[in-house]
Amino acid sequence: MTRRKSREIQIGSIKIGGGNPVAVQSMTNTPTSDREATLRQIQKLEEAGCDIIRFTVNSMEAVRNIPYFRAHTHIPLVADIHFDYRLAVEAAEAGISKIRINPGNIGSDDKIKKVADVCRQKNIPIRVGINSGSLEKELLAKYGAPTAEALCESALLAAKKLEKFDFDNIVLSVKSSDVITMIETNKLLALKCDYPLHLGVTETGTARYGIIKSAVGIGALLAEGIGDTIRVSLTDDPVNEVKAAIDILRALKLRKGINLIACPTCGRTGIDLIPLANRLQAEIDKLEPARQINVALMGCAVNGPGEAKEADVGVAGGKGEAVLFRKGEIVRKIREDQIVETLLQEIEKLMKEDEDV
């Protein structure tokens, strides 16, 4: 996969763009003024593998909590600002890693300049956030609807408002609840600028459908090399956003992990495959290998070492038993009740071998 060449941006301790790994973002949903509740959620998101965390900054009380959050977490924090430019300035002074604004609702040029000036002085990037609900009236009149072309033009105009004040430490984010519009908009942006792009389908709904829409939208762009940071937006626990985002990256081989190859079962299946697969998945989710490891759990000999011969290790079920194989070569037979334990042992061996290299 050839990734789009975007400029490199430093966000706290993390670099995005410029060929750096795609970063996973999420957002807290607690009142930021409640510093203990928000910190607990920040720490849970960090433990889940989140790279960058955003939170609402809608009051001075929220601003005053920024140093406290910074002191108790290790990852970059982003202040989400709407309407009040003073909160953006104060958040920058408080040590935030990145500011998220929509220049269109911050106000006059002098207010935008004040935000740009303080962020330039402190080397704080600004994420320009655009969505269909924030589209300028002139662009709605020009295009007739929040089309991909309209959203792309809005984002580039917003960036120009910052560039006018000698600020180009910018990340662009254009989201839509319509998957096709989101994909088309980001493709246009990728052609028209070299700013890093933050990807996400917004307002996707509950986890079941939201993960599907996010995987389609984000995945389609990542597969074409477009995208530097991602967020899966769900009406759910933000921790589940992080897990889904990581799964999308692993599916595209953009993040290391254990890839479970398991057949969908049929009448030939001789072992109780579905609960075995669920047990195995729960265990491998806890592991952090140094590379992608492919593990196969197949229901019969037809879908065993043949179809899964590229797997690093796997089993193919028989009647109450299975054969263990590595890279398509059969090693030995094992009982059905040994399958999960045996595969975990084999995975641990592979991880140890990688450490010793």
Contacts in CASP RR format, 6 or more apart in sequence:
PFRMAT RR
TARGET T0000
AUTHOR 0000-0000-0000
METHOD contacts of the structure
MODEL  1
MTRRKSREIQIGSIKIGGGNPVAVQSMTNTPTSDREATLRQIQKLEEAGC
DIIRFTVNSMEAVRNIPYFRAHTHIPLVADIHFDYRLAVEAAEAGISKIR
INPGNIGSDDKIKKVADVCRQKNIPIRVGINSGSLEKELLAKYGAPTAEA
LCESALLAAKKLEKFDFDNIVLSVKSSDVITMIETNKLLALKCDYPLHLG
VTETGTARYGIIKSAVGIGALLAEGIGDTIRVSLTDDPVNEVKAAIDILR
ALKLRKGINLIACPTCGRTGIDLIPLANRLQAEIDKLEPARQINVALMGC
AVNGPGEAKEADVGVAGGKGEAVLFRKGEIVRKIREDQIVETLLQEIEKL
MKEDEDV
1 223 0 8 1.000
1 225 0 8 1.000
1 252 0 8 1.000
1 253 0 8 1.000
1 254 0 8 1.000
2 225 0 8 1.000
3 19 0 8 1.000
3 225 0 8 1.000
3 226 0 8 1.000
3 227 0 8 1.000
4 190 0 8 1.000
4 197 0 8 1.000
4 225 0 8 1.000
4 226 0 8 1.000
4 227 0 8 1.000
5 18 0 8 1.000
5 19 0 8 1.000
5 194 0 8 1.000
6 17 0 8 1.000
6 18 0 8 1.000
6 19 0 8 1.000
6 194 0 8 1.000
6 195 0 8 1.000
6 196 0 8 1.000
6 197 0 8 1.000
6 227 0 8 1.000
6 228 0 8 1.000
7 17 0 8 1.000
7 18 0 8 1.000
7 194 0 8 1.000
7 195 0 8 1.000
7 196 0 8 1.000
8 15 0 8 1.000
8 16 0 8 1.000
8 17 0 8 1.000
8 18 0 8 1.000
8 19 0 8 1.000
8 20 0 8 1.000
8 196 0 8 1.000
9 15 0 8 1.000
9 16 0 8 1.000
9 17 0 8 1.000
9 125 0 8 1.000
9 169 0 8 1.000
9 170 0 8 1.000
9 171 0 8 1.000
9 196 0 8 1.000
9 228 0 8 1.000
10 123 0 8 1.000
10 125 0 8 1.000
11 23 0 8 1.000
11 52 0 8 1.000
11 76 0 8 1.000
11 78 0 8 1.000
11 97 0 8 1.000
11 98 0 8 1.000
11 125 0 8 1.000
12 76 0 8 1.000
12 97 0 8 1.000
12 98 0 8 1.000
13 74 0 8 1.000
13 75 0 8 1.000
13 76 0 8 1.000
14 20 0 8 1.000
14 23 0 8 1.000
14 51 0 8 1.000
14 52 0 8 1.000
14 75 0 8 1.000
14 76 0 8 1.000
16 23 0 8 1.000
16 171 0 8 1.000
16 196 0 8 1.000
16 228 0 8 1.000
16 229 0 8 1.000
17 196 0 8 1.000
17 228 0 8 1.000
18 196 0 8 1.000
18 228 0 8 1.000
20 228 0 8 1.000
21 254 0 8 1.000
21 255 0 8 1.000
22 222 0 8 1.000
22 227 0 8 1.000
22 228 0 8 1.000
22 229 0 8 1.000
22 230 0 8 1.000
22 249 0 8 1.000
22 254 0 8 1.000
22 255 0 8 1.000
23 51 0 8 1.000
23 52 0 8 1.000
23 228 0 8 1.000
23 229 0 8 1.000
23 230 0 8 1.000
24 49 0 8 1.000
24 50 0 8 1.000
24 51 0 8 1.000
24 52 0 8 1.000
24 229 0 8 1.000
24 230 0 8 1.000
24 231 0 8 1.000
24 242 0 8 1.000
24 245 0 8 1.000
24 246 0 8 1.000
24 249 0 8 1.000
25 50 0 8 1.000
25 51 0 8 1.000
25 52 0 8 1.000
25 53 0 8 1.000
25 54 0 8 1.000
25 78 0 8 1.000
25 198 0 8 1.000
25 229 0 8 1.000
25 230 0 8 1.000
25 231 0 8 1.000
25 245 0 8 1.000
26 45 0 8 1.000
26 50 0 8 1.000
26 53 0 8 1.000
26 54 0 8 1.000
26 231 0 8 1.000
26 232 0 8 1.000
26 238 0 8 1.000
26 239 0 8 1.000
26 241 0 8 1.000
26 242 0 8 1.000
26 245 0 8 1.000
27 53 0 8 1.000
27 54 0 8 1.000
27 55 0 8 1.000
27 56 0 8 1.000
27 80 0 8 1.000
27 231 0 8 1.000
27 238 0 8 1.000
28 38 0 8 1.000
28 41 0 8 1.000
28 42 0 8 1.000
28 45 0 8 1.000
28 53 0 8 1.000
28 54 0 8 1.000
28 55 0 8 1.000
28 56 0 8 1.000
28 238 0 8 1.000
29 41 0 8 1.000
29 238 0 8 1.000
30 37 0 8 1.000
30 38 0 8 1.000
30 40 0 8 1.000
30 41 0 8 1.000
31 37 0 8 1.000
31 38 0 8 1.000
32 38 0 8 1.000
32 55 0 8 1.000
32 56 0 8 1.000
32 57 0 8 1.000
32 58 0 8 1.000
32 59 0 8 1.000
32 61 0 8 1.000
32 62 0 8 1.000
32 65 0 8 1.000
33 59 0 8 1.000
33 61 0 8 1.000
33 62 0 8 1.000
33 65 0 8 1.000
35 65 0 8 1.000
35 68 0 8 1.000
35 69 0 8 1.000
38 55 0 8 1.000
38 65 0 8 1.000
38 69 0 8 1.000
39 68 0 8 1.000
39 69 0 8 1.000
39 72 0 8 1.000
39 73 0 8 1.000
41 238 0 8 1.000
42 53 0 8 1.000
42 55 0 8 1.000
42 69 0 8 1.000
42 72 0 8 1.000
42 73 0 8 1.000
42 77 0 8 1.000
43 72 0 8 1.000
43 73 0 8 1.000
44 239 0 8 1.000
45 53 0 8 1.000
45 238 0 8 1.000
45 239 0 8 1.000
45 242 0 8 1.000
46 53 0 8 1.000
46 73 0 8 1.000
46 74 0 8 1.000
46 75 0 8 1.000
48 239 0 8 1.000
48 242 0 8 1.000
48 243 0 8 1.000
49 242 0 8 1.000
49 246 0 8 1.000
50 75 0 8 1.000
50 242 0 8 1.000
51 75 0 8 1.000
51 76 0 8 1.000
51 229 0 8 1.000
52 75 0 8 1.000
52 76 0 8 1.000
52 77 0 8 1.000
52 78 0 8 1.000
52 97 0 8 1.000
52 98 0 8 1.000
52 229 0 8 1.000
53 73 0 8 1.000
53 75 0 8 1.000
53 76 0 8 1.000
53 77 0 8 1.000
53 78 0 8 1.000
54 77 0 8 1.000
54 78 0 8 1.000
54 79 0 8 1.000
54 80 0 8 1.000
54 100 0 8 1.000
55 62 0 8 1.000
55 69 0 8 1.000
55 77 0 8 1.000
55 78 0 8 1.000
55 79 0 8 1.000
55 80 0 8 1.000
56 62 0 8 1.000
56 80 0 8 1.000
57 63 0 8 1.000
57 66 0 8 1.000
57 79 0 8 1.000
57 80 0 8 1.000
57 81 0 8 1.000
57 87 0 8 1.000
57 88 0 8 1.000
57 91 0 8 1.000
57 96 0 8 1.000
58 82 0 8 1.000
58 84 0 8 1.000
58 87 0 8 1.000
59 87 0 8 1.000
60 87 0 8 1.000
60 90 0 8 1.000
62 87 0 8 1.000
63 79 0 8 1.000
63 87 0 8 1.000
63 90 0 8 1.000
63 91 0 8 1.000
63 94 0 8 1.000
64 94 0 8 1.000
66 77 0 8 1.000
66 79 0 8 1.000
66 91 0 8 1.000
66 94 0 8 1.000
66 95 0 8 1.000
66 96 0 8 1.000
67 94 0 8 1.000
67 95 0 8 1.000
69 77 0 8 1.000
70 77 0 8 1.000
70 95 0 8 1.000
76 97 0 8 1.000
76 98 0 8 1.000
77 96 0 8 1.000
77 97 0 8 1.000
77 98 0 8 1.000
78 96 0 8 1.000
78 97 0 8 1.000
78 98 0 8 1.000
78 99 0 8 1.000
78 100 0 8 1.000
78 127 0 8 1.000
79 87 0 8 1.000
79 88 0 8 1.000
79 91 0 8 1.000
79 96 0 8 1.000
79 98 0 8 1.000
79 99 0 8 1.000
79 100 0 8 1.000
80 100 0 8 1.000
81 87 0 8 1.000
81 88 0 8 1.000
81 91 0 8 1.000
81 99 0 8 1.000
81 100 0 8 1.000
81 101 0 8 1.000
81 106 0 8 1.000
82 101 0 8 1.000
82 102 0 8 1.000
82 105 0 8 1.000
83 105 0 8 1.000
83 106 0 8 1.000
83 107 0 8 1.000
85 106 0 8 1.000
85 107 0 8 1.000
85 111 0 8 1.000
85 112 0 8 1.000
85 114 0 8 1.000
85 115 0 8 1.000
88 99 0 8 1.000
88 101 0 8 1.000
88 106 0 8 1.000
88 115 0 8 1.000
88 118 0 8 1.000
89 114 0 8 1.000
89 115 0 8 1.000
89 118 0 8 1.000
91 99 0 8 1.000
92 99 0 8 1.000
92 115 0 8 1.000
92 118 0 8 1.000
92 119 0 8 1.000
92 122 0 8 1.000
92 124 0 8 1.000
93 118 0 8 1.000
93 122 0 8 1.000
95 122 0 8 1.000
95 124 0 8 1.000
96 124 0 8 1.000
97 124 0 8 1.000
98 124 0 8 1.000
98 125 0 8 1.000
98 126 0 8 1.000
98 127 0 8 1.000
98 171 0 8 1.000
99 115 0 8 1.000
99 119 0 8 1.000
99 124 0 8 1.000
99 125 0 8 1.000
99 126 0 8 1.000
99 127 0 8 1.000
100 126 0 8 1.000
100 127 0 8 1.000
100 129 0 8 1.000
100 173 0 8 1.000
101 115 0 8 1.000
101 126 0 8 1.000
101 127 0 8 1.000
101 128 0 8 1.000
101 129 0 8 1.000
102 128 0 8 1.000
102 129 0 8 1.000
102 130 0 8 1.000
102 134 0 8 1.000
102 158 0 8 1.000
103 112 0 8 1.000
103 128 0 8 1.000
103 158 0 8 1.000
103 161 0 8 1.000
103 162 0 8 1.000
104 134 0 8 1.000
104 136 0 8 1.000
104 158 0 8 1.000
104 161 0 8 1.000
105 134 0 8 1.000
106 112 0 8 1.000
106 115 0 8 1.000
109 161 0 8 1.000
109 164 0 8 1.000
112 161 0 8 1.000
112 162 0 8 1.000
112 165 0 8 1.000
113 165 0 8 1.000
115 126 0 8 1.000
116 126 0 8 1.000
116 162 0 8 1.000
116 165 0 8 1.000
116 166 0 8 1.000
116 167 0 8 1.000
117 165 0 8 1.000
118 124 0 8 1.000
119 125 0 8 1.000
119 126 0 8 1.000
119 167 0 8 1.000
119 169 0 8 1.000
120 166 0 8 1.000
120 167 0 8 1.000
120 169 0 8 1.000
123 169 0 8 1.000
124 169 0 8 1.000
125 169 0 8 1.000
125 170 0 8 1.000
125 171 0 8 1.000
126 162 0 8 1.000
126 167 0 8 1.000
126 169 0 8 1.000
126 170 0 8 1.000
126 171 0 8 1.000
127 170 0 8 1.000
127 171 0 8 1.000
127 172 0 8 1.000
127 173 0 8 1.000
127 198 0 8 1.000
128 155 0 8 1.000
128 158 0 8 1.000
128 159 0 8 1.000
128 162 0 8 1.000
128 170 0 8 1.000
128 171 0 8 1.000
128 172 0 8 1.000
128 173 0 8 1.000
129 155 0 8 1.000
129 158 0 8 1.000
129 172 0 8 1.000
129 173 0 8 1.000
129 174 0 8 1.000
129 175 0 8 1.000
130 151 0 8 1.000
130 154 0 8 1.000
130 155 0 8 1.000
130 158 0 8 1.000
130 172 0 8 1.000
130 173 0 8 1.000
130 174 0 8 1.000
130 175 0 8 1.000
131 151 0 8 1.000
131 174 0 8 1.000
131 175 0 8 1.000
131 176 0 8 1.000
131 202 0 8 1.000
132 146 0 8 1.000
132 151 0 8 1.000
132 176 0 8 1.000
132 177 0 8 1.000
132 178 0 8 1.000
132 181 0 8 1.000
133 146 0 8 1.000
134 154 0 8 1.000
135 146 0 8 1.000
135 150 0 8 1.000
135 151 0 8 1.000
135 154 0 8 1.000
136 154 0 8 1.000
136 157 0 8 1.000
139 150 0 8 1.000
139 153 0 8 1.000
139 154 0 8 1.000
140 146 0 8 1.000
140 150 0 8 1.000
142 150 0 8 1.000
143 149 0 8 1.000
143 150 0 8 1.000
144 150 0 8 1.000
146 176 0 8 1.000
146 181 0 8 1.000
147 181 0 8 1.000
148 181 0 8 1.000
148 184 0 8 1.000
148 185 0 8 1.000
148 187 0 8 1.000
148 188 0 8 1.000
149 188 0 8 1.000
151 174 0 8 1.000
151 176 0 8 1.000
151 181 0 8 1.000
151 185 0 8 1.000
152 174 0 8 1.000
152 185 0 8 1.000
152 188 0 8 1.000
152 189 0 8 1.000
152 192 0 8 1.000
154 174 0 8 1.000
155 172 0 8 1.000
155 174 0 8 1.000
155 185 0 8 1.000
155 189 0 8 1.000
156 189 0 8 1.000
156 192 0 8 1.000
156 193 0 8 1.000
159 170 0 8 1.000
159 172 0 8 1.000
159 193 0 8 1.000
159 195 0 8 1.000
162 168 0 8 1.000
162 170 0 8 1.000
163 170 0 8 1.000
170 195 0 8 1.000
171 195 0 8 1.000
171 196 0 8 1.000
171 197 0 8 1.000
171 198 0 8 1.000
171 228 0 8 1.000
171 229 0 8 1.000
172 189 0 8 1.000
172 193 0 8 1.000
172 195 0 8 1.000
172 196 0 8 1.000
172 197 0 8 1.000
172 198 0 8 1.000
173 197 0 8 1.000
173 198 0 8 1.000
173 199 0 8 1.000
173 200 0 8 1.000
174 182 0 8 1.000
174 185 0 8 1.000
174 186 0 8 1.000
174 189 0 8 1.000
175 182 0 8 1.000
175 200 0 8 1.000
175 201 0 8 1.000
175 202 0 8 1.000
175 233 0 8 1.000
176 182 0 8 1.000
176 185 0 8 1.000
176 201 0 8 1.000
176 202 0 8 1.000
177 201 0 8 1.000
177 202 0 8 1.000
177 203 0 8 1.000
177 204 0 8 1.000
179 201 0 8 1.000
179 213 0 8 1.000
179 216 0 8 1.000
179 217 0 8 1.000
182 199 0 8 1.000
182 200 0 8 1.000
182 201 0 8 1.000
182 202 0 8 1.000
182 217 0 8 1.000
183 217 0 8 1.000
183 220 0 8 1.000
183 221 0 8 1.000
186 197 0 8 1.000
186 199 0 8 1.000
186 221 0 8 1.000
186 226 0 8 1.000
186 227 0 8 1.000
187 221 0 8 1.000
187 224 0 8 1.000
187 226 0 8 1.000
189 195 0 8 1.000
189 197 0 8 1.000
190 197 0 8 1.000
190 226 0 8 1.000
190 227 0 8 1.000
196 227 0 8 1.000
196 228 0 8 1.000
196 229 0 8 1.000
197 226 0 8 1.000
197 227 0 8 1.000
197 228 0 8 1.000
197 229 0 8 1.000
198 227 0 8 1.000
198 228 0 8 1.000
198 229 0 8 1.000
198 230 0 8 1.000
198 231 0 8 1.000
199 217 0 8 1.000
199 218 0 8 1.000
199 221 0 8 1.000
199 222 0 8 1.000
199 226 0 8 1.000
199 227 0 8 1.000
199 229 0 8 1.000
199 230 0 8 1.000
199 231 0 8 1.000
200 214 0 8 1.000
200 217 0 8 1.000
200 218 0 8 1.000
200 230 0 8 1.000
200 231 0 8 1.000
200 232 0 8 1.000
200 233 0 8 1.000
201 210 0 8 1.000
201 213 0 8 1.000
201 214 0 8 1.000
201 216 0 8 1.000
201 217 0 8 1.000
201 218 0 8 1.000
201 233 0 8 1.000
202 233 0 8 1.000
203 233 0 8 1.000
204 210 0 8 1.000
204 211 0 8 1.000
204 213 0 8 1.000
204 214 0 8 1.000
204 232 0 8 1.000
204 233 0 8 1.000
204 234 0 8 1.000
204 235 0 8 1.000
205 234 0 8 1.000
205 235 0 8 1.000
206 234 0 8 1.000
206 235 0 8 1.000
206 236 0 8 1.000
207 234 0 8 1.000
207 235 0 8 1.000
207 236 0 8 1.000
207 240 0 8 1.000
207 244 0 8 1.000
210 232 0 8 1.000
210 233 0 8 1.000
210 234 0 8 1.000
211 232 0 8 1.000
211 234 0 8 1.000
211 244 0 8 1.000
214 232 0 8 1.000
214 233 0 8 1.000
214 234 0 8 1.000
214 244 0 8 1.000
214 245 0 8 1.000
214 248 0 8 1.000
215 244 0 8 1.000
215 248 0 8 1.000
215 251 0 8 1.000
218 230 0 8 1.000
218 232 0 8 1.000
218 245 0 8 1.000
218 248 0 8 1.000
219 248 0 8 1.000
219 251 0 8 1.000
219 252 0 8 1.000
221 227 0 8 1.000
222 230 0 8 1.000
222 248 0 8 1.000
222 249 0 8 1.000
222 252 0 8 1.000
222 254 0 8 1.000
223 252 0 8 1.000
230 245 0 8 1.000
230 248 0 8 1.000
230 249 0 8 1.000
231 241 0 8 1.000
231 245 0 8 1.000
232 241 0 8 1.000
232 242 0 8 1.000
232 244 0 8 1.000
232 245 0 8 1.000
232 248 0 8 1.000
233 241 0 8 1.000
234 240 0 8 1.000
234 241 0 8 1.000
234 244 0 8 1.000
246 255 0 8 1.000
249 255 0 8 1.000
250 256 0 8 1.000
250 257 0 8 1.000
250 259 0 8 1.000
250 292 0 8 1.000
253 292 0 8 1.000
256 288 0 8 1.000
256 289 0 8 1.000
256 290 0 8 1.000
256 291 0 8 1.000
256 292 0 8 1.000
257 287 0 8 1.000
257 288 0 8 1.000
257 289 0 8 1.000
257 291 0 8 1.000
257 292 0 8 1.000
257 293 0 8 1.000
258 284 0 8 1.000
258 287 0 8 1.000
258 289 0 8 1.000
258 292 0 8 1.000
258 293 0 8 1.000
258 294 0 8 1.000
258 295 0 8 1.000
258 347 0 8 1.000
259 292 0 8 1.000
259 293 0 8 1.000
259 294 0 8 1.000
259 295 0 8 1.000
260 277 0 8 1.000
260 280 0 8 1.000
260 281 0 8 1.000
260 284 0 8 1.000
260 295 0 8 1.000
260 296 0 8 1.000
260 297 0 8 1.000
261 294 0 8 1.000
261 295 0 8 1.000
261 296 0 8 1.000
261 297 0 8 1.000
261 298 0 8 1.000
261 308 0 8 1.000
261 311 0 8 1.000
262 273 0 8 1.000
262 277 0 8 1.000
262 296 0 8 1.000
262 297 0 8 1.000
262 298 0 8 1.000
263 269 0 8 1.000
263 273 0 8 1.000
263 297 0 8 1.000
263 298 0 8 1.000
263 299 0 8 1.000
263 300 0 8 1.000
263 303 0 8 1.000
263 304 0 8 1.000
263 307 0 8 1.000
265 273 0 8 1.000
265 274 0 8 1.000
265 299 0 8 1.000
266 300 0 8 1.000
268 299 0 8 1.000
268 300 0 8 1.000
268 302 0 8 1.000
269 299 0 8 1.000
269 300 0 8 1.000
269 317 0 8 1.000
270 299 0 8 1.000
270 300 0 8 1.000
270 317 0 8 1.000
270 318 0 8 1.000
270 319 0 8 1.000
270 320 0 8 1.000
271 299 0 8 1.000
271 317 0 8 1.000
271 318 0 8 1.000
271 320 0 8 1.000
271 321 0 8 1.000
271 322 0 8 1.000
271 336 0 8 1.000
271 339 0 8 1.000
272 336 0 8 1.000
273 297 0 8 1.000
273 299 0 8 1.000
273 317 0 8 1.000
276 297 0 8 1.000
276 336 0 8 1.000
276 339 0 8 1.000
276 340 0 8 1.000
277 297 0 8 1.000
279 340 0 8 1.000
280 295 0 8 1.000
280 297 0 8 1.000
280 339 0 8 1.000
280 340 0 8 1.000
280 343 0 8 1.000
280 344 0 8 1.000
283 340 0 8 1.000
283 344 0 8 1.000
284 295 0 8 1.000
284 344 0 8 1.000
284 347 0 8 1.000
287 347 0 8 1.000
287 351 0 8 1.000
289 347 0 8 1.000
289 350 0 8 1.000
289 351 0 8 1.000
289 354 0 8 1.000
290 351 0 8 1.000
290 354 0 8 1.000
290 355 0 8 1.000
291 354 0 8 1.000
293 312 0 8 1.000
293 313 0 8 1.000
293 347 0 8 1.000
293 350 0 8 1.000
293 351 0 8 1.000
294 310 0 8 1.000
294 311 0 8 1.000
294 312 0 8 1.000
295 311 0 8 1.000
295 312 0 8 1.000
295 313 0 8 1.000
295 314 0 8 1.000
295 343 0 8 1.000
295 347 0 8 1.000
296 304 0 8 1.000
296 308 0 8 1.000
296 311 0 8 1.000
296 313 0 8 1.000
296 314 0 8 1.000
296 315 0 8 1.000
296 316 0 8 1.000
296 325 0 8 1.000
297 314 0 8 1.000
297 315 0 8 1.000
297 339 0 8 1.000
297 343 0 8 1.000
298 304 0 8 1.000
298 307 0 8 1.000
298 308 0 8 1.000
298 314 0 8 1.000
298 315 0 8 1.000
298 316 0 8 1.000
298 317 0 8 1.000
299 316 0 8 1.000
299 317 0 8 1.000
299 318 0 8 1.000
300 316 0 8 1.000
300 317 0 8 1.000
300 318 0 8 1.000
301 316 0 8 1.000
301 317 0 8 1.000
301 318 0 8 1.000
301 323 0 8 1.000
303 316 0 8 1.000
304 314 0 8 1.000
304 316 0 8 1.000
304 317 0 8 1.000
304 325 0 8 1.000
305 316 0 8 1.000
305 323 0 8 1.000
305 325 0 8 1.000
305 328 0 8 1.000
305 329 0 8 1.000
305 330 0 8 1.000
306 328 0 8 1.000
308 314 0 8 1.000
308 316 0 8 1.000
308 325 0 8 1.000
308 328 0 8 1.000
309 325 0 8 1.000
309 327 0 8 1.000
309 328 0 8 1.000
310 327 0 8 1.000
310 328 0 8 1.000
311 325 0 8 1.000
311 327 0 8 1.000
311 328 0 8 1.000
312 326 0 8 1.000
312 327 0 8 1.000
312 350 0 8 1.000
313 324 0 8 1.000
313 325 0 8 1.000
313 326 0 8 1.000
313 343 0 8 1.000
313 346 0 8 1.000
313 347 0 8 1.000
313 350 0 8 1.000
314 324 0 8 1.000
314 325 0 8 1.000
314 326 0 8 1.000
314 343 0 8 1.000
314 346 0 8 1.000
315 322 0 8 1.000
315 323 0 8 1.000
315 324 0 8 1.000
315 325 0 8 1.000
315 334 0 8 1.000
315 339 0 8 1.000
315 342 0 8 1.000
315 343 0 8 1.000
316 322 0 8 1.000
316 323 0 8 1.000
316 325 0 8 1.000
317 323 0 8 1.000
317 336 0 8 1.000
320 335 0 8 1.000
320 336 0 8 1.000
321 333 0 8 1.000
321 334 0 8 1.000
321 335 0 8 1.000
321 336 0 8 1.000
322 333 0 8 1.000
322 334 0 8 1.000
322 335 0 8 1.000
322 336 0 8 1.000
322 339 0 8 1.000
323 330 0 8 1.000
323 331 0 8 1.000
323 332 0 8 1.000
323 333 0 8 1.000
323 334 0 8 1.000
324 330 0 8 1.000
324 331 0 8 1.000
324 332 0 8 1.000
324 333 0 8 1.000
324 334 0 8 1.000
324 342 0 8 1.000
324 346 0 8 1.000
325 331 0 8 1.000
326 346 0 8 1.000
334 342 0 8 1.000
END
